[in-house]
Amino acid sequence: MQNHITTDDIRNLGVTLSDDELEQLVNELNDKVDDRVGNEIITSLTPDDVEKLADMQEGATEDEIAQWIAEHVPDYEEIIADNRDIVLGDFVETSGLVDDNDEV
């Protein structure tokens, strides 16, 4: 899992939680970003590429998989940024932990 969202990102929104709670929240938000990115990547690949990616997950390193995705999904960085923003936006709107004046 990559850290698309950091504890500093959440603190900058004005969220005040204990370090443990903050770390758990960041992990949950990053899991959501990863899930969304993964779903979007899968739908953008050909069936052959999906099969290749599935095969790679059994023996390739995370770096090798990330490089393969970057080569086969031209908008990879944009997909990550968009989904990071969506997850953070949803968090701001629904968590009740962010003051309206501190939004993204």
Secondary structure, 3 states (H helix, E strand, C coil): CCCCCCHHHHHHCCCCCCHHHHHHHHHHHHHHHHHHHHHHHHHHCCHHHHHHHHHHCCCCCHHHHHHHHHHHCCCHHHHHHHHHHHHHHHHHHHCCCCCHHHCC
